[in-house]
Structures are given as structure tokens and as C-alpha cells.
Amino acid sequence: MEPQHNVVESNYKADVACCNDVGGLFVSQRLLYIGLAFFLFVVFFVIAWSVLKKYYPRFMCMSVQIQCDVSSRIISALHTIIVVPSLIGGVVSMKWGDHFEPLSDVSFLQGLFCISLGYFLYDTIILLLYRQPNWIGFIVHHAVSSIPYVIYLFAGSCPYGLFILACFMLVEATNISLHIRSTLEENGRCSTKLYTVALYSTCILWIVFRLINPTALLIITHKYILPSLPPRHASCLIPSLICAYVINFFCYAVFIMLCKEVLTHHGKLPHMGGVVSIDSIQVGEQCLSCTTAYDHDAMELRQLHHCIYGDYEVLLEHLPTSELKVDGKAAEPMKINANEAPPTSSLRNGGKKDSK
């Protein structure tokens, strides 16, 4: 009887340690928090759109889809500012068991999950309504990311993996540097120091929060959490594990593209003190995302025209309007069209045509 008693006691401890959260929100409270978060994110989105429309002149030159995308970045940054520091504080202050099971009240972390689900719901609806660039990919990302949290919060027989879910949400820490980089690209600031800082910050944060962090969490799941669960309970984590692997693969794939951007940007940077030709200041420096995303090609062409002919037009403004004297004879002033190429040869020869 003694060995059998020990087996039963061991299984009971496993169930208690890994299958029951301490405290927690009621289902009605979870639904309320998700709905409230969704409503507030919608309100903040409308406010952000209105403020940008009033104080950001270039905003009105964008298509509706890009206006929506820019406004959504502000809400994404707001979600990051709210959730990421709170999750870090909640995970650090929580008491965890040997199998990463919570030993104190979990209401705070569950509330943060509800806020994130409200954000994902808001952003999915915005993507469906306005169809910003890559909207299908973002919808798939939101759906895959939300499944584990929905299972944890609303599948009563599967309240496991709080530590993994809380730490996985820290991938949102990369969003702010990503949004800064995109905004600088849209404003033609790809060669600035701030853009370089944003690009390299994104790369570093991506390595920490979207590569090392998810990979370590998958290792913890297989090494500590799954072995501690009874077989009848472990199966409910399979959908969440599949989603975790999909997100992890996505993070590694995007990191490869990010490395290419870093190498490309590093190759385009001019050397300090060097002479930069007009050819090196190409429209691409305004970033391809600019020229393809916006409906203001004419404005970009005017800026390019001013870049090339700006000094020449200033010279024309200071030319005398009275008669010019060439070899002691009066001559009519030259009529030069600023839209044509500068007649550099005529100016060098005092108004005479080059003779061959």
C-alpha cells in the first residue's frame, strides 16, 4: 500500500502544482476587461487620427489606408507601454513553483492578458475595415497569437502555462523601435542618426525578445511544464504549442529580413567628410515604402526638382533684367526656362554659343 499511496500523492501534487491557478478573475470579469480594453483602444485610435490630421501636415497627403496605419502605430505603442512593463513587474513579483506554476494571486496577469486580447480584437477589426499594407499577414498573426490566451482564459479545463504566456507577450517590446523606424522612412529620414539608432535598436530588441525569449520559453515548456502535467491535461496545450512554434518561426524569418535591411543601410551610409553626389541622394533614400505607399508622387518630384535645380533657380533670380553688353554691343537678355537644363556652356562663354 505504501508505494501506491506515494504514487497517488505524487499525482495529486502534480495536479495541484500545475493545474490550478491561485485566485484569478471570474469569466464575466475577463469578458468585461476585454470589452473595455477594445472600446478604449477604439477611442484612442479616433483621437490619434484626429490629432495627426490637425497637427501633422503630411498626414493629409497619405491614402486612407496609410493614415490608418500611422494612427494604428500610436495605439500599438500605447499597448506596448501599458503591457510590457506591467508584465515584467508581474512576473518578477509573482512567486513561482518548481514547475513554473504560480503560487500567488494571478488576477493581475490575467487582467493584462485581457487588455492584450482587447487590443488584438481592435486591431483585427481595423485591419478588416481599412486593409492597410500586409493586412492579411497581420490578421493571421493576431489570430495565431490570441489562441493560447483564449484557451488559457476561457477553457476551464486548461488553465496552464501562465508563466509562458506572460513572458511570450514580451515580444511586444520591439514595437516602438519598429514604429519609429517606419515613421522616419515615410518622412525621408533614412540617412539620419536617429534612423540608425532605431534600426539597430530594433535588431537588438528583436534578438532578445523575439528570438532568445520565445526559444527559451519553448525549452522550459518541454523540460518542466509538460512533464509535470497529467497526460489527460497536457493534450489541451497542443494548440498553444503549435501557435508558439508558428510565432517563433515567424520571428526568425523576419529577423533574416531585418539583417538584410541593416546590411543595406550600412552600405548606403556616406563616409564622414566625403562628397556626396546627386546620384547618391536618390528617391530610394526616401525609402521605397514612401514612394509606393503614398499618393503624393508629384510632391516627391517637386522636392527632387528643387534638390537639383534649386541653386540654379536662385542664380536666375539675381540675373540683371537690363540689356547685356557683349563685346561692346547691346544684346537682349537671355530668356532661360528654369524647367530646362542649365546652359552652363553659354554662361561660361559670356553668352556666346560654342563653336565647333
C-alpha positions as CSV (number, residue, x, y, z in Angstrom):
1,M,0.0,0.0,0.0
2,E,2.8,2.4,0.7
3,P,4.2,2.6,-2.9
4,Q,0.6,3.1,-4.3
5,H,0.0,5.8,-1.7
6,N,3.1,7.6,-2.8
7,V,2.1,7.4,-6.5
8,V,-1.3,8.9,-5.7
9,E,0.2,11.6,-3.6
10,S,2.7,12.4,-6.3
11,N,0.0,12.7,-8.9
12,Y,-2.1,14.8,-6.6
13,K,0.8,17.2,-6.1
14,A,1.3,17.5,-9.8
15,D,-2.3,18.4,-10.3
16,V,-2.2,21.0,-7.5
17,A,1.0,22.5,-8.7
18,C,0.4,22.8,-12.4
19,C,-3.3,22.5,-12.9
20,N,-4.8,25.2,-10.6
21,D,-4.0,28.9,-10.6
22,V,-4.2,30.7,-7.3
23,G,-7.1,33.2,-7.3
24,G,-7.9,34.6,-10.7
25,L,-10.7,36.6,-12.4
26,F,-14.2,35.3,-13.0
27,V,-15.1,34.6,-16.6
28,S,-17.5,37.6,-16.6
29,Q,-14.7,39.9,-15.4
30,R,-12.4,38.6,-18.1
31,L,-15.0,39.4,-20.8
32,L,-15.7,42.8,-19.2
33,Y,-12.0,43.7,-19.3
34,I,-11.6,42.6,-22.9
35,G,-14.6,44.6,-24.0
36,L,-13.5,47.7,-22.0
37,A,-10.0,47.4,-23.5
38,F,-11.4,47.1,-27.0
39,F,-13.6,50.2,-26.5
40,L,-10.8,52.3,-25.1
41,F,-8.4,51.3,-27.9
42,V,-11.0,52.3,-30.5
43,V,-11.5,55.7,-28.8
44,F,-7.7,56.3,-28.6
45,F,-7.5,55.4,-32.3
46,V,-10.1,58.0,-33.2
47,I,-8.3,60.6,-31.1
48,A,-4.9,59.8,-32.6
49,W,-6.3,60.1,-36.2
50,S,-7.8,63.5,-35.3
51,V,-4.6,64.8,-33.8
52,L,-2.5,63.7,-36.7
53,K,-4.9,65.2,-39.1
54,K,-4.7,68.6,-37.4
55,Y,-1.0,68.8,-36.5
56,Y,0.8,66.6,-39.0
57,P,0.6,68.3,-42.4
58,R,2.0,65.3,-44.4
59,F,-0.8,63.1,-42.9
60,M,-3.3,64.6,-45.4
61,C,-1.1,63.7,-48.3
62,M,-1.4,60.0,-47.5
63,S,-4.0,57.5,-48.6
64,V,-6.7,56.5,-46.2
65,Q,-5.0,53.1,-45.7
66,I,-1.7,54.7,-44.7
67,Q,-3.4,57.2,-42.5
68,C,-5.0,54.3,-40.7
69,D,-1.6,52.5,-40.5
70,V,0.1,55.6,-39.0
71,S,-2.7,56.0,-36.4
72,S,-2.5,52.4,-35.5
73,R,1.2,52.6,-34.7
74,I,0.4,55.1,-31.9
75,I,-2.1,52.7,-30.4
76,S,0.3,49.8,-30.8
77,A,3.0,51.9,-29.0
78,L,0.4,52.7,-26.3
79,H,-0.4,48.9,-25.9
80,T,3.3,48.2,-25.5
81,I,3.8,50.9,-22.9
82,I,0.9,49.6,-20.8
83,V,1.5,45.9,-21.1
84,V,5.2,45.2,-21.3
85,P,6.4,47.0,-18.1
86,S,3.4,45.6,-16.3
87,L,4.1,42.1,-17.4
88,I,7.7,42.3,-16.3
89,G,6.7,43.6,-12.9
90,G,4.0,41.0,-12.6
91,V,6.3,38.1,-13.5
92,V,9.1,39.3,-11.2
93,S,6.8,39.9,-8.2
94,M,4.9,36.6,-8.7
95,K,6.0,33.5,-6.6
96,W,6.6,30.5,-8.9
97,G,6.9,26.9,-8.1
98,D,9.5,24.3,-9.3
99,H,7.5,23.7,-12.5
100,F,6.8,27.5,-13.1
101,E,3.3,27.2,-11.6
102,P,2.0,30.4,-9.9
103,L,1.9,30.3,-6.1
104,S,0.2,33.7,-5.5
105,D,-2.8,35.5,-6.9
106,V,-2.9,35.6,-10.8
107,S,-5.6,38.2,-11.3
108,F,-3.2,41.0,-12.3
109,L,-1.5,38.9,-15.1
110,Q,-4.9,37.7,-16.3
111,G,-6.1,41.3,-16.5
112,L,-3.1,42.1,-18.7
113,F,-3.9,39.2,-21.0
114,C,-7.5,40.6,-21.3
115,I,-6.1,44.0,-22.3
116,S,-3.9,42.4,-25.0
117,L,-6.8,40.4,-26.3
118,G,-8.9,43.6,-26.5
119,Y,-6.0,45.2,-28.4
120,F,-5.8,42.3,-30.8
121,L,-9.5,42.4,-31.4
122,Y,-9.5,46.1,-32.0
123,D,-6.5,45.9,-34.4
124,T,-8.1,43.0,-36.3
125,I,-11.3,44.9,-36.9
126,I,-9.3,48.0,-38.1
127,L,-7.3,45.8,-40.5
128,L,-10.5,44.3,-41.9
129,L,-12.1,47.7,-42.3
130,Y,-9.2,49.7,-43.8
131,R,-7.0,46.9,-45.2
132,Q,-3.6,48.5,-44.6
133,P,-0.4,47.2,-46.2
134,N,0.1,43.5,-45.4
135,W,-3.2,43.4,-43.6
136,I,-3.8,39.6,-44.2
137,G,-0.5,38.7,-42.6
138,F,-1.2,40.9,-39.6
139,I,-4.7,39.3,-39.2
140,V,-3.1,35.8,-39.3
141,H,-0.5,36.9,-36.8
142,H,-3.2,38.3,-34.4
143,A,-5.3,35.1,-34.7
144,V,-2.3,32.8,-34.0
145,S,-1.1,35.0,-31.1
146,S,-4.5,35.1,-29.5
147,I,-5.4,31.4,-29.5
148,P,-3.2,30.4,-26.5
149,Y,-4.6,33.3,-24.4
150,V,-8.2,32.4,-25.3
151,I,-7.6,28.8,-24.3
152,Y,-6.0,29.8,-21.0
153,L,-8.7,32.3,-20.1
154,F,-11.8,30.5,-21.3
155,A,-11.1,26.8,-21.5
156,G,-11.8,25.8,-17.9
157,S,-10.0,22.5,-18.1
158,C,-6.8,24.1,-19.3
159,P,-5.6,26.8,-17.0
160,Y,-1.9,26.1,-17.5
161,G,1.2,27.9,-18.7
162,L,0.7,31.3,-17.1
163,F,4.5,31.9,-16.9
164,I,5.0,31.0,-20.6
165,L,2.1,33.2,-21.7
166,A,3.2,36.2,-19.7
167,C,6.8,36.0,-21.0
168,F,5.7,35.3,-24.6
169,M,3.8,38.6,-24.6
170,L,7.0,40.5,-24.0
171,V,7.7,40.2,-27.8
172,E,5.6,43.4,-28.0
173,A,8.7,45.2,-26.6
174,T,10.1,45.6,-30.1
175,N,7.1,47.5,-31.5
176,I,8.1,51.1,-30.5
177,S,11.5,51.0,-32.3
178,L,9.8,49.4,-35.3
179,H,7.3,52.2,-35.5
180,I,9.9,54.9,-35.1
181,R,11.9,53.4,-38.0
182,S,8.8,53.2,-40.2
183,T,7.9,56.8,-39.4
184,L,11.4,58.0,-40.3
185,E,11.2,56.1,-43.5
186,E,8.0,57.7,-44.5
187,N,9.4,61.2,-43.9
188,G,12.6,60.6,-45.9
189,R,14.9,60.4,-42.8
190,C,16.7,57.2,-43.7
191,S,20.1,58.7,-43.5
192,T,19.8,60.4,-40.1
193,K,21.4,59.2,-36.9
194,L,18.0,58.7,-35.3
195,Y,17.1,56.2,-38.0
196,T,20.3,54.3,-37.5
197,V,19.6,54.2,-33.8
198,A,16.1,52.9,-34.4
199,L,17.3,50.3,-36.9
200,Y,20.0,48.9,-34.6
201,S,17.7,49.1,-31.5
202,T,15.1,47.1,-33.4
203,C,17.7,44.5,-34.3
204,I,19.0,44.2,-30.7
205,L,15.5,44.1,-29.1
206,W,14.4,41.6,-31.7
207,I,17.2,39.2,-30.7
208,V,16.4,39.5,-27.0
209,F,12.6,39.5,-27.0
210,R,11.6,37.7,-30.3
211,L,14.5,35.1,-30.6
212,I,16.1,34.3,-27.3
213,N,12.9,34.7,-25.2
214,P,10.5,32.5,-27.2
215,T,13.1,29.8,-27.8
216,A,13.9,29.7,-24.1
217,L,10.2,29.5,-23.3
218,L,9.7,26.6,-25.6
219,I,12.6,24.8,-23.9
220,I,11.1,25.4,-20.5
221,T,7.7,24.2,-21.7
222,H,9.1,20.8,-22.9
223,K,11.5,20.4,-20.0
224,Y,9.5,21.5,-17.0
225,I,5.8,22.2,-17.7
226,L,4.7,19.3,-20.0
227,P,6.3,16.5,-17.9
228,S,4.6,17.8,-14.8
229,L,1.1,17.6,-16.3
230,P,-1.1,14.5,-16.2
231,P,-1.4,13.1,-19.7
232,R,-5.2,13.9,-19.8
233,H,-4.4,17.6,-19.2
234,A,-1.2,18.0,-21.3
235,S,-3.2,17.5,-24.6
236,C,-5.0,20.8,-24.2
237,L,-1.7,22.6,-24.6
238,I,-1.1,21.2,-28.1
239,P,-2.9,24.0,-29.9
240,S,-1.0,26.6,-27.9
241,L,2.3,24.9,-28.6
242,I,1.6,24.8,-32.3
243,C,0.9,28.6,-32.2
244,A,4.1,29.2,-30.2
245,Y,6.2,27.4,-32.9
246,V,4.5,29.3,-35.7
247,I,5.2,32.6,-34.0
248,N,8.8,31.6,-33.3
249,F,9.4,30.6,-36.9
250,F,7.9,33.9,-38.0
251,C,10.2,35.8,-35.7
252,Y,13.3,34.1,-37.1
253,A,12.1,34.7,-40.7
254,V,11.6,38.4,-40.1
255,F,14.9,38.6,-38.4
256,I,16.6,37.4,-41.6
257,M,14.9,40.3,-43.5
258,L,15.9,42.7,-40.7
259,C,19.5,41.7,-41.0
260,K,19.4,42.4,-44.8
261,E,18.0,45.9,-44.0
262,V,20.8,46.5,-41.6
263,L,23.5,45.5,-44.1
264,T,21.8,47.5,-46.9
265,H,21.6,50.6,-44.7
266,H,25.2,50.2,-43.5
267,G,26.3,50.1,-47.1
268,K,24.4,53.2,-48.1
269,L,25.7,55.4,-45.3
270,P,28.1,58.1,-46.7
271,H,31.6,58.4,-45.2
272,M,32.1,61.4,-42.9
273,G,33.8,64.3,-44.8
274,G,33.2,62.7,-48.2
275,V,31.5,64.3,-51.1
276,V,28.0,63.1,-51.8
277,S,26.9,63.3,-55.4
278,I,23.4,63.9,-56.6
279,D,23.2,60.3,-57.7
280,S,23.7,59.1,-54.2
281,I,20.7,61.2,-53.0
282,Q,18.2,59.0,-54.8
283,V,14.5,58.8,-54.3
284,G,15.1,55.5,-52.7
285,E,16.7,57.3,-49.8
286,Q,13.2,58.5,-49.1
287,C,12.7,54.7,-48.8
288,L,10.7,52.5,-51.1
289,S,7.9,52.3,-48.6
290,C,7.4,56.0,-49.0
291,T,7.1,56.1,-52.8
292,T,4.9,53.0,-53.0
293,A,2.7,53.7,-50.1
294,Y,1.7,57.3,-50.6
295,D,-0.4,59.1,-53.1
296,H,1.9,62.1,-53.3
297,D,4.3,61.3,-56.2
298,A,4.0,64.8,-57.5
299,M,5.2,66.3,-54.3
300,E,8.2,64.0,-54.2
301,L,9.1,65.0,-57.8
302,R,8.9,68.7,-56.9
303,Q,11.3,68.1,-54.0
304,L,13.7,66.2,-56.3
305,H,13.4,69.1,-58.8
306,H,14.2,71.6,-56.1
307,C,17.2,69.5,-55.0
308,I,18.7,69.5,-58.5
309,Y,17.8,72.9,-59.8
310,G,17.4,74.9,-56.5
311,D,20.8,76.7,-56.7
312,Y,20.3,77.3,-60.4
313,E,16.9,79.0,-59.8
314,V,18.5,81.2,-57.2
315,L,21.1,82.3,-59.7
316,L,18.4,83.2,-62.3
317,E,16.7,85.4,-59.7
318,H,19.8,87.5,-59.5
319,L,20.5,87.9,-63.2
320,P,20.1,91.5,-64.4
321,T,16.9,92.3,-66.4
322,S,18.5,95.2,-68.3
323,E,20.4,94.8,-71.6
324,L,23.6,92.9,-71.5
325,K,26.7,94.1,-73.4
326,V,28.7,91.5,-75.2
327,D,31.9,92.9,-76.9
328,G,30.6,96.4,-76.6
329,K,27.3,95.7,-78.3
330,A,23.9,95.6,-76.8
331,A,22.3,92.2,-76.6
332,E,18.9,91.1,-75.4
333,P,18.9,89.3,-72.1
334,M,18.7,85.6,-72.4
335,K,15.3,84.0,-71.6
336,I,16.0,80.9,-69.7
337,N,13.4,78.4,-68.7
338,A,14.1,77.1,-65.2
339,N,12.5,73.8,-66.1
340,E,15.2,73.2,-68.7
341,A,18.7,72.1,-68.1
342,P,21.1,74.9,-67.2
343,P,23.0,76.3,-70.2
344,T,26.4,76.1,-68.5
345,S,28.3,76.3,-71.7
346,S,26.7,79.6,-72.7
347,L,27.3,81.1,-69.3
348,R,31.0,80.2,-69.4
349,N,31.5,81.9,-72.8
350,G,29.7,85.2,-71.9
351,G,26.5,84.4,-73.8
352,K,28.2,83.2,-77.0
353,K,27.3,79.8,-78.5
354,D,30.0,77.2,-78.5
355,S,31.6,77.0,-82.0
356,K,32.8,73.7,-83.2
